[in-house]
Amino acid sequence: MTQTVLVTGGAGFIGAYVTRRLLKEGMRVVVYDMQPRGNVLDLLMPDRESTRNAPILESGEITDGFRLLSLCRQHNVEAIVHLASPLTMDVVSNPATGIRDICLGTHTVFATAREARLKRVVWASSVAIFGTAADYPPGPLAEDAFHRPPNLYGAAKSLCETMARQMAETDGLDTIGLRLSVVYGAGRRRGYMTYPSALMRDAATTDAVVVRFGDQKLHWQYVEEVAGMALVALTAPQLGRGHVYNAFGDCRSWRDAAAILRSLKPELNIAIRDEIDEALAGTVEDYAAERFVRDFASTRQWPLEAGIKDTLDTYRTMAARTPAQL
Ligand SMILES: NC(=O)c1ccc[n+]([C@@H]2O[C@H](COP(=O)([O-])OP(=O)(O)OC[C@H]3O[C@@H](n4cnc5c(N)ncnc54)[C@H](O)[C@@H]3O)[C@@H](O)[C@H]2O)c1
């Protein structure tokens, strides 16, 4: 049966892929975004208006509860995927607005879902709620490990997790949170962690790239995998109200990424440096994952090799259509 889903931030990077995936599944999608046009959705789905099942685009602010509620009623929305949010650097450059849009924005979405009696809200938290590996005992980091956010962005997401838990208890609100790590893929333009995607864009469209951080590791998380997670989180019968998953990626080094690029494009000139990205120094490498792996097994199909290959292919397609916008 067709389900109507409102995707906040649905024209942004992850939102565009989520929107496309839900449409492919036959769902109706209402995109709610302060910039619904001239955004990643235009790059990913340039011909969407000519398709039978085009997303409905609505422009607005995430803290505007009246508008969200009236859109839910107008379009018979049954569930929300909430992705509209400032990113780390937005909160650094404008803390008051950043905290407001993350915390009040998420509260507005949760309260709208409660008032409109929606089935579920799927929303994006971040591994930035955690500190560095040195803050925790050795071994995999548990889902309920204490939060030690290194910055206001992580602290704001941490508060949202508390909201989700509390509204599950007091209102029975059904929310599923995904603590994402470093999401990459074609079209990513915003945020501090844009450079893994930019490396792949340059590998796809030029003859030479520089890989700066040699042996340093990060959790590479392909955006199609995240889109698959959003679908599972929306449609699975019962996952646990208010639960937030450690939805980590494939923990690999930049050198591994360089080797994959070389295997996919042997003629590419790759210079590897051994700089350290201080923002990711000491990052947690090992997350406790039994519950995530059990509930999201079907989405775990994107090791770094597959994700990089798909990203290069998608960038080439985008470059052929709209080179100036990459
Ligand atoms: N990209 C990552 O690596 C990553 C990692 C962890 C968590 N997340 C979370 O995933 C979600 C999506 O991230 P993304 O990478 O797609 O970001 P993005 O910036 O590409 O997309 C966010 C979208 O939200 C919209 N938006 C921002 N503020 C808004 C507001 N006040 N009102 C209405 N719309 C607004 C923007 O126009 C944009 O289209 C966010 O919640 C982010 O915190 C992302």
The ligand as an SDF file (V2000), in Angstrom:
LIG
                    3D

 44 48  0  0  0  0  0  0  0  0999 V2000
   26.3640   14.0190    5.8270 N   0  0  0  0  0  0  0  0  0  0  0  0
   26.8980   13.3990    6.8740 C   0  0  0  0  0  0  0  0  0  0  0  0
   28.0290   12.9050    6.8030 O   0  0  0  0  0  0  0  0  0  0  0  0
   26.1240   13.2920    8.1500 C   0  0  0  0  0  0  0  0  0  0  0  0
   26.7120   12.6230    9.2480 C   0  0  0  0  0  0  0  0  0  0  0  0
   25.9780   12.5210   10.4290 C   0  0  0  0  0  0  0  0  0  0  0  0
   24.7000   13.0350   10.4970 C   0  0  0  0  0  0  0  0  0  0  0  0
   24.1710   13.6860    9.4200 N   0  0  0  0  0  0  0  0  0  0  0  0
   22.8230   14.2490    9.5230 C   0  0  0  0  0  0  0  0  0  0  0  0
   22.0740   13.8740    8.3720 O   0  0  0  0  0  0  0  0  0  0  0  0
   21.1220   14.9150    8.0610 C   0  0  0  0  0  0  0  0  0  0  0  0
   21.2500   15.3210    6.6040 C   0  0  0  0  0  0  0  0  0  0  0  0
   22.5700   15.7710    6.3300 O   0  0  0  0  0  0  0  0  0  0  0  0
   23.0450   16.1420    4.8450 P   0  0  0  0  0  0  0  0  0  0  0  0
   24.4760   15.7640    4.7350 O   0  0  0  0  0  0  0  0  0  0  0  0
   22.0830   15.6390    3.8680 O   0  0  0  0  0  0  0  0  0  0  0  0
   22.9900   17.7410    4.9040 O   0  0  0  0  0  0  0  0  0  0  0  0
   22.6010   18.8040    3.7370 P   0  0  0  0  0  0  0  0  0  0  0  0
   23.0530   20.1280    4.2350 O   0  0  0  0  0  0  0  0  0  0  0  0
   23.1100   18.3560    2.4240 O   0  0  0  0  0  0  0  0  0  0  0  0
   21.0180   18.7270    3.7200 O   0  0  0  0  0  0  0  0  0  0  0  0
   20.2350   19.3060    4.7070 C   0  0  0  0  0  0  0  0  0  0  0  0
   19.0310   19.9430    4.0510 C   0  0  0  0  0  0  0  0  0  0  0  0
   18.2490   20.5400    5.0830 O   0  0  0  0  0  0  0  0  0  0  0  0
   17.8420   21.8130    4.6670 C   0  0  0  0  0  0  0  0  0  0  0  0
   17.7510   22.6550    5.8600 N   0  0  0  0  0  0  0  0  0  0  0  0
   18.7760   23.0320    6.6680 C   0  0  0  0  0  0  0  0  0  0  0  0
   18.3080   23.8230    7.6490 N   0  0  0  0  0  0  0  0  0  0  0  0
   16.9690   23.9410    7.4610 C   0  0  0  0  0  0  0  0  0  0  0  0
   15.9440   24.6500    8.1290 C   0  0  0  0  0  0  0  0  0  0  0  0
   16.2210   25.4340    9.1680 N   0  0  0  0  0  0  0  0  0  0  0  0
   14.6860   24.5360    7.6560 N   0  0  0  0  0  0  0  0  0  0  0  0
   14.4050   23.7900    6.5530 C   0  0  0  0  0  0  0  0  0  0  0  0
   15.3470   23.1140    5.8790 N   0  0  0  0  0  0  0  0  0  0  0  0
   16.6180   23.1980    6.3120 C   0  0  0  0  0  0  0  0  0  0  0  0
   18.9250   22.3210    3.7090 C   0  0  0  0  0  0  0  0  0  0  0  0
   18.3900   23.2410    2.7640 O   0  0  0  0  0  0  0  0  0  0  0  0
   19.4080   21.0400    3.0530 C   0  0  0  0  0  0  0  0  0  0  0  0
   18.7540   20.8140    1.8230 O   0  0  0  0  0  0  0  0  0  0  0  0
   21.3750   16.0280    9.0790 C   0  0  0  0  0  0  0  0  0  0  0  0
   20.5130   15.8530   10.1680 O   0  0  0  0  0  0  0  0  0  0  0  0
   22.8050   15.7690    9.5160 C   0  0  0  0  0  0  0  0  0  0  0  0
   23.0460   16.2970   10.8150 O   0  0  0  0  0  0  0  0  0  0  0  0
   24.8570   13.8310    8.2510 C   0  0  0  0  0  0  0  0  0  0  0  0
  1  2  1  0
  2  3  2  0
  2  4  1  0
  4  5  1  0
  4 44  2  0
  5  6  2  0
  6  7  1  0
  7  8  2  0
  8  9  1  0
  8 44  1  0
  9 10  1  0
  9 42  1  0
 10 11  1  0
 11 12  1  0
 11 40  1  0
 12 13  1  0
 13 14  1  0
 14 15  2  0
 14 16  1  0
 14 17  1  0
 17 18  1  0
 18 19  2  0
 18 20  1  0
 18 21  1  0
 21 22  1  0
 22 23  1  0
 23 24  1  0
 23 38  1  0
 24 25  1  0
 25 26  1  0
 25 36  1  0
 26 27  1  0
 26 35  1  0
 27 28  2  0
 28 29  1  0
 29 30  1  0
 29 35  2  0
 30 31  1  0
 30 32  2  0
 32 33  1  0
 33 34  2  0
 34 35  1  0
 36 37  1  0
 36 38  1  0
 38 39  1  0
 40 41  1  0
 40 42  1  0
 42 43  1  0
M  CHG  2   8   1  16  -1
M  END
$$$$
